[in-house]
């Protein structure tokens, strides 16, 4: 089978070279590629293009019926994840440096000014994409890229704060429809001998489906905090944090096996026993770098785990909001030691605990309960029978909005900050110094593997995860009609937020999937001392750098054409 596949790919490559007449593929080349793929090559435009009376400088009729559907669903993550030509943060649909975009007004998607004041252009949306169904599709794509110099991008659900899954002029590999799921009570990783209860999850499976499948099989799987995040894509390869991570570890701690195609064209299995260097790199080295993953198999708990849930909220002022921050900081270390995980904001939090009883949870939350009640707020502390019931009741109704131009800054805050009064005071003062708008969206995310006993150096992400209490995120952004100056100012504001957080924890790191796009010293921040080894593995499996993405392992830098759409802040 492997020989047949390689012979087929060689034949296709030779055919392409014979038909190519210029540096850029011709329409015949694309037609041959489509035929080779069994008709799974598609052209793409930005999702909002039906609303515009022009495209790439050519007048076209508005498609009113399609536009109405887009307007009604512009902020809907499920709709967006099911379509190729968009991203959850629309700035990555644009080529910012070239002023090329095709976006609507997220505050009012029916606002006609969006399609009358600015034109619709291709931007960074790949003009061609492959609806990946099997590993040979990926092998064909790597071969085509290697012989044509057409760059490759990899897109799953479009949850991407860095623009790593969009690329101007690229051929995209869309993995969203790799949606198979299975459970094996005695899974043995390739090359191993010990068995584990495990779920195998296709690259395109969203967490909402993975949780429902786990629930139907009375299982608990560690996963993300949004319906449409892909369970086997950049989430897990970047680290994969969860509200269950304080007790059960990160996604990379639980993955047992990857199946992928590496840029050298080989379909591989990576586990602790087979291609172990690649397995290590995939456990934290980031997506879009070492290959295209088709599926992962991860350890699950072979039972439903009941959870204590604490949900509180109140109407805050600038003064009471900072008082609440202080209360959270003062209790952060104790809560981490007790196993609480969740998301804490200026006027509310939703956290879960798989270790405590209801009575213990109520005792743990007593001082918070008293504060919230003094502010005429709401406190709910309850037991839910499993994670899926928590996800449906609390996560889905409170998901972060999509369809807005969002920019993040973040830092992993270590336990040492919480252990002294000086450290806690410094942290609180840093938050107090943030602008009010930033304070209102700041999230202290308790999803670090604080109690999980990970094997040292078993994963390639920053070691800062292991002694951190919180992953702290603060955001800013801009709008569809922002000028270059406005956009640069927003990114520079994120840089300022980053510096503020670094001042609190200068020797820590950051989560590569939810960090500053212009993160300083990103190699050390995202991977620590693991970076040189990751780079060597990258060069081993991708010697021609067929895969490249912004501030990823082996990134070619701002002068590479694949990074041309990012704004220069110099």
BAGU-201565 format. One line per field, with one value per residue (C-alpha): x negated, y, z negated; residue in three letters; residue number from 1. Coordinates in steps of 0.5 Angstrom, whole numbers, plus 500, padded with zeros to 3 digits. Example, Ala and Ser with C-alpha at 12.3 -4.5 7.8 and 13.67 -1.06 7.14 Angstrom:
X: [475,473]
Y: [491,498]
Z: [484,486]
mivo: [ALA,SER]
ronu: [1,2]
//
This chain:
X: [500,494,491,497,498,491,491,498,495,489,493,497,491,488,495,495,488,489,495,493,491,489,487,495,499,504,511,509,505,510,515,510,509,517,518,512,516,522,525,524,520,525,524,525,527,528,535,537,536,544,545,541,542,535,529,522,523,529,536,540,548,549,552,558,560,553,552,558,555,548,551,555,550,544,542,544,538,542,544,537,533,537,535,528,527,527,524,526,522,524,517,514,518,515,508,507,501,504,511,514,520,527,531,537,539,539,543,548,547,553,549,549,543,538,540,540,534,529,528,528,521,519,514,511,516,513,516,516,517,517,523,518,521,515,508,506,510,504,499,501,501,494,492,496,493,486,486,490,487,495,495,499,503,507,514,519,525,522,520,514,511,505,507,503,508,509,504,504,504,504,506,510,511,518,519,525,529,524,530,529,530,528,527,522,522,516,512,504,500,496,490,492,495,499,506,510,518,517,521,519,521,521,518,524,528,531,531,538,538,533,536,543,539,535,542,545,540,540,533,529,524,520,522,523,528,531,536,533,525,522,520,514,511,508,511,507,501,500,501,509,511,518,522,520,513,511,512,512,507,506,508,501,500,506,505,502,501,502,503,500,497,490,488,483,489,489,496,493,495,492,492,488,485,485,482,482,478,484,489,485,485,492,494,493,489,495,499,498,491,489,494,501,505,511,513,510,512,512,513,520,522,527,532,536,533,538,536,538,539,539,542,542,543,545,545,538,535,528,527,531,528,521,523,526,519,516,520,519,511,511,515,511,506,511,516,511,508,516,516,521,521,524,525,525,526,527,535,536,533,535,530,531,528,527,524,529,535,541,540,533,534,538,533,528,532,535,531,533,540,540,537,542,548,545,546,553,550,551,548,549,545,548,546,547,546,541,537,542,548,543,541,548,551,545,540,544,549,542,538,533,536,533,533,530,522,519,512,509,503,502,497,497,497,493,494,489,493,498,494,492,496,491,492,500,499,495,500,506,502,501,508,510,505,509,514,521,523,517,519,527,524,518,519,515,516,515,513,506,504,502,504,502,496,493,486,481,479,484,487,484,489,486,484,488,494,492,491,497,503,506,506,508,510,512,515,516,518,520,526,528,526,520,514,507,505,511,509,502,504,508,502,498,503,502,495,496,500,495,490,494,495,488,486,491,487,481,478,485,487,494,499,497,504,507,501,499,498,492,489,482,477,482,478,476,483,487,482,476,470,474,473,467,469,476,472,468,474,477,471,471,478,479,472,475,479,486,490,488,493,492,487,488,482,477,481,477,479,482,478,481,487,491,491,492,499,497,497,490,490,483]
Y: [500,505,503,504,511,513,511,515,521,521,520,526,530,529,530,537,539,537,541,547,553,559,560,560,554,555,553,546,545,546,542,536,537,537,531,527,529,526,533,535,542,548,555,560,567,571,569,576,577,575,582,586,589,588,583,584,590,587,589,583,583,582,576,578,571,569,576,575,568,571,577,573,568,573,572,565,560,554,557,560,553,550,555,555,562,565,566,567,573,577,580,574,574,580,582,588,590,591,594,588,585,583,584,586,591,586,591,591,586,589,596,597,602,596,594,601,604,599,594,586,583,576,578,572,567,562,562,554,549,541,538,533,526,522,522,521,528,531,527,530,537,537,534,540,545,542,542,549,553,554,555,551,553,548,550,547,551,557,559,562,568,569,568,562,558,563,565,570,566,559,552,550,544,544,538,540,534,529,528,520,518,512,509,503,501,497,502,500,506,504,500,499,494,497,499,505,507,512,516,517,523,526,532,536,534,540,539,539,533,530,531,528,522,521,522,517,512,514,517,524,527,533,538,546,551,552,548,549,549,542,537,534,541,547,546,540,541,548,545,544,547,545,547,540,541,543,535,531,535,539,536,534,530,525,524,517,517,522,520,525,526,530,535,529,526,520,518,517,514,518,515,514,508,510,516,518,525,527,525,530,535,535,535,542,545,548,546,548,546,539,536,535,531,527,524,524,518,521,518,518,517,511,514,520,525,529,536,541,548,555,560,568,574,581,588,591,598,600,600,593,590,591,589,582,582,582,577,572,573,572,566,563,559,555,554,551,547,544,543,548,550,555,562,568,576,582,581,574,567,560,554,547,542,534,533,536,534,540,541,542,546,551,552,553,559,562,568,569,568,573,578,577,577,584,586,584,579,572,565,558,552,546,539,536,529,529,534,534,537,542,544,545,549,553,554,554,560,564,563,568,572,571,575,581,583,581,581,578,579,573,571,564,567,562,560,564,571,568,566,572,579,583,578,579,586,587,583,587,593,591,590,596,600,597,601,600,597,592,591,589,584,581,573,570,563,557,552,550,543,545,538,534,530,530,527,532,534,529,535,540,546,552,549,555,551,546,551,556,558,562,563,571,574,581,583,589,590,594,595,593,600,602,605,602,607,604,597,599,602,596,591,596,596,589,590,594,589,584,588,589,582,580,585,581,574,576,569,565,564,564,560,560,559,565,570,577,576,580,577,579,573,568,562,562,565,559,553,555,551,546,550,548,541,543,546,540,536,541,541,533,532,539,540,544,548,547,549,556,560,566,565,558,553,554,561,564,571,577,578,571,572,567,573,579,580,582,589,592,596,598]
Z: [500,498,505,509,505,506,514,514,511,516,522,520,519,525,529,525,527,534,534,530,535,530,523,521,522,528,529,532,526,521,525,525,517,516,521,517,510,513,513,506,508,508,509,503,502,495,492,492,500,502,498,503,510,512,511,512,516,520,520,518,516,508,507,502,499,498,495,490,487,486,483,478,476,477,469,469,467,470,477,477,476,481,487,489,491,484,478,471,470,477,478,480,486,488,491,486,489,496,493,496,493,493,487,484,478,472,468,473,479,483,483,490,489,489,496,499,495,496,502,501,503,502,496,492,494,498,505,506,500,500,496,493,492,491,491,498,499,495,498,505,502,499,506,510,505,506,514,515,509,507,499,495,489,484,482,477,474,474,467,468,464,468,476,476,480,485,491,497,503,500,501,495,492,488,483,480,483,480,475,473,466,462,455,454,446,447,452,453,456,462,460,453,449,443,445,443,443,449,454,461,464,471,472,474,468,464,457,456,460,456,450,452,454,448,444,448,446,439,440,438,443,441,447,448,446,453,457,463,462,465,460,464,467,465,458,456,460,456,449,449,442,439,433,431,432,425,423,429,433,440,446,448,441,443,451,452,460,466,473,478,485,484,489,492,494,490,486,479,472,466,459,453,457,464,467,460,462,466,460,456,460,462,454,454,460,463,469,476,475,475,480,481,475,477,471,463,458,451,444,441,434,435,431,431,425,421,420,415,419,416,420,417,420,418,421,420,420,421,413,412,418,415,408,412,415,409,406,412,411,404,405,411,408,404,409,413,408,407,414,417,424,428,431,426,428,425,423,424,424,426,423,422,417,418,411,406,403,404,396,397,403,400,394,399,402,396,396,403,402,396,401,407,402,399,406,407,412,414,411,414,411,413,415,423,425,430,434,440,436,433,441,443,437,436,442,448,445,443,449,451,457,464,470,467,468,462,459,453,448,443,438,433,426,422,415,412,413,409,403,400,399,403,409,408,407,414,418,415,417,424,425,422,427,433,436,434,441,440,433,435,440,436,434,429,432,427,432,430,428,421,418,424,423,430,431,432,439,442,446,450,448,443,436,433,434,428,423,425,421,427,434,434,441,442,449,453,461,466,471,479,481,476,480,480,474,470,471,469,463,461,462,458,453,452,452,446,443,444,441,435,434,435,429,425,427,431,431,433,440,444,447,454,457,453,452,455,463,462,456,455,454,456,457,449,447,451,450,445,446,450,456,459,459,462,468,469,470,474,479,479,481,485,488,494,489,493,486,483,479,475,469,469,468,474,476,482,480,482,489,491,496,492,486,491,488,481,479,478,471,472]
mivo: [UNK,UNK,UNK,UNK,UNK,UNK,UNK,UNK,UNK,UNK,UNK,UNK,UNK,UNK,UNK,UNK,UNK,UNK,UNK,UNK,UNK,UNK,UNK,UNK,UNK,UNK,UNK,UNK,UNK,UNK,UNK,UNK,UNK,UNK,UNK,UNK,UNK,UNK,UNK,UNK,UNK,UNK,UNK,UNK,UNK,UNK,UNK,UNK,UNK,UNK,UNK,UNK,UNK,UNK,UNK,UNK,UNK,UNK,UNK,UNK,UNK,UNK,UNK,UNK,UNK,UNK,UNK,UNK,UNK,UNK,UNK,UNK,UNK,UNK,UNK,UNK,UNK,UNK,UNK,UNK,UNK,UNK,UNK,UNK,UNK,UNK,UNK,UNK,UNK,UNK,UNK,UNK,UNK,UNK,UNK,UNK,UNK,UNK,UNK,UNK,UNK,UNK,UNK,UNK,UNK,UNK,UNK,UNK,UNK,UNK,UNK,UNK,UNK,UNK,UNK,UNK,UNK,UNK,UNK,UNK,UNK,UNK,UNK,UNK,UNK,UNK,UNK,UNK,UNK,UNK,UNK,UNK,UNK,UNK,UNK,UNK,UNK,UNK,UNK,UNK,UNK,UNK,UNK,UNK,UNK,UNK,UNK,UNK,UNK,UNK,UNK,UNK,UNK,UNK,UNK,UNK,UNK,UNK,UNK,UNK,UNK,UNK,UNK,UNK,UNK,UNK,UNK,UNK,UNK,UNK,UNK,UNK,UNK,UNK,UNK,UNK,UNK,UNK,UNK,UNK,UNK,UNK,UNK,UNK,UNK,UNK,UNK,UNK,UNK,UNK,UNK,UNK,UNK,UNK,UNK,UNK,UNK,UNK,UNK,UNK,UNK,UNK,UNK,UNK,UNK,UNK,UNK,UNK,UNK,UNK,UNK,UNK,UNK,UNK,UNK,UNK,UNK,UNK,UNK,UNK,UNK,UNK,UNK,UNK,UNK,UNK,UNK,UNK,UNK,UNK,UNK,UNK,UNK,UNK,UNK,UNK,UNK,UNK,UNK,UNK,UNK,UNK,UNK,UNK,UNK,UNK,UNK,UNK,UNK,UNK,UNK,UNK,UNK,UNK,UNK,UNK,UNK,UNK,UNK,UNK,UNK,UNK,UNK,UNK,UNK,UNK,UNK,UNK,UNK,UNK,UNK,UNK,UNK,UNK,UNK,UNK,UNK,UNK,UNK,UNK,UNK,UNK,UNK,UNK,UNK,UNK,UNK,UNK,UNK,UNK,UNK,UNK,UNK,UNK,UNK,UNK,UNK,UNK,UNK,UNK,UNK,UNK,UNK,UNK,UNK,UNK,UNK,UNK,UNK,UNK,UNK,UNK,UNK,UNK,UNK,UNK,UNK,UNK,UNK,UNK,UNK,UNK,UNK,UNK,UNK,UNK,UNK,UNK,UNK,UNK,UNK,UNK,UNK,UNK,UNK,UNK,UNK,UNK,UNK,UNK,UNK,UNK,UNK,UNK,UNK,UNK,UNK,UNK,UNK,UNK,UNK,UNK,UNK,UNK,UNK,UNK,UNK,UNK,UNK,UNK,UNK,UNK,UNK,UNK,UNK,UNK,UNK,UNK,UNK,UNK,UNK,UNK,UNK,UNK,UNK,UNK,UNK,UNK,UNK,UNK,UNK,UNK,UNK,UNK,UNK,UNK,UNK,UNK,UNK,UNK,UNK,UNK,UNK,UNK,UNK,UNK,UNK,UNK,UNK,UNK,UNK,UNK,UNK,UNK,UNK,UNK,UNK,UNK,UNK,UNK,UNK,UNK,UNK,UNK,UNK,UNK,UNK,UNK,UNK,UNK,UNK,UNK,UNK,UNK,UNK,UNK,UNK,UNK,UNK,UNK,UNK,UNK,UNK,UNK,UNK,UNK,UNK,UNK,UNK,UNK,UNK,UNK,UNK,UNK,UNK,UNK,UNK,UNK,UNK,UNK,UNK,UNK,UNK,UNK,UNK,UNK,UNK,UNK,UNK,UNK,UNK,UNK,UNK,UNK,UNK,UNK,UNK,UNK,UNK,UNK,UNK,UNK,UNK,UNK,UNK,UNK,UNK,UNK,UNK,UNK,UNK,UNK,UNK,UNK,UNK,UNK,UNK,UNK,UNK,UNK,UNK,UNK,UNK,UNK,UNK,UNK,UNK,UNK,UNK,UNK,UNK,UNK,UNK,UNK,UNK,UNK,UNK,UNK,UNK,UNK,UNK,UNK,UNK,UNK,UNK,UNK,UNK,UNK,UNK,UNK,UNK,UNK,UNK,UNK,UNK,UNK,UNK,UNK,UNK,UNK,UNK,UNK,UNK,UNK,UNK,UNK,UNK,UNK,UNK,UNK,UNK,UNK,UNK,UNK,UNK,UNK,UNK,UNK,UNK,UNK,UNK,UNK,UNK,UNK,UNK,UNK,UNK,UNK,UNK,UNK,UNK,UNK,UNK,UNK,UNK,UNK,UNK,UNK,UNK,UNK]
ronu: [1,2,3,4,5,6,7,8,9,10,11,12,13,14,15,16,17,18,19,20,21,22,23,24,25,26,27,28,29,30,31,32,33,34,35,36,37,38,39,40,41,42,43,44,45,46,47,48,49,50,51,52,53,54,55,56,57,58,59,60,61,62,63,64,65,66,67,68,69,70,71,72,73,74,75,76,77,78,79,80,81,82,83,84,85,86,87,88,89,90,91,92,93,94,95,96,97,98,99,100,101,102,103,104,105,106,107,108,109,110,111,112,113,114,115,116,117,118,119,120,121,122,123,124,125,126,127,128,129,130,131,132,133,134,135,136,137,138,139,140,141,142,143,144,145,146,147,148,149,150,151,152,153,154,155,156,157,158,159,160,161,162,163,164,165,166,167,168,169,170,171,172,173,174,175,176,177,178,179,180,181,182,183,184,185,186,187,188,189,190,191,192,193,194,195,196,197,198,199,200,201,202,203,204,205,206,207,208,209,210,211,212,213,214,215,216,217,218,219,220,221,222,223,224,225,226,227,228,229,230,231,232,233,234,235,236,237,238,239,240,241,242,243,244,245,246,247,248,249,250,251,252,253,254,255,256,257,258,259,260,261,262,263,264,265,266,267,268,269,270,271,272,273,274,275,276,277,278,279,280,281,282,283,284,285,286,287,288,289,290,291,292,293,294,295,296,297,298,299,300,301,302,303,304,305,306,307,308,309,310,311,312,313,314,315,316,317,318,319,320,321,322,323,324,325,326,327,328,329,330,331,332,333,334,335,336,337,338,339,340,341,342,343,344,345,346,347,348,349,350,351,352,353,354,355,356,357,358,359,360,361,362,363,364,365,366,367,368,369,370,371,372,373,374,375,376,377,378,379,380,381,382,383,384,385,386,387,388,389,390,391,392,393,394,395,396,397,398,399,400,401,402,403,404,405,406,407,408,409,410,411,412,413,414,415,416,417,418,419,420,421,422,423,424,425,426,427,428,429,430,431,432,433,434,435,436,437,438,439,440,441,442,443,444,445,446,447,448,449,450,451,452,453,454,455,456,457,458,459,460,461,462,463,464,465,466,467,468,469,470,471,472,473,474,475,476,477,478,479,480,481,482,483,484,485,486,487,488,489,490,491,492,493,494,495,496,497,498,499,500,501,502,503,504,505,506,507,508,509,510,511,512,513,514,515,516,517,518,519,520,521,522,523,524,525,526,527,528,529,530,531,532,533,534,535,536,537,538,539,540,541,542,543,544,545,546,547,548,549,550,551,552,553,554,555,556,557,558,559,560,561,562,563,564,565,566,567,568,569,570]
//
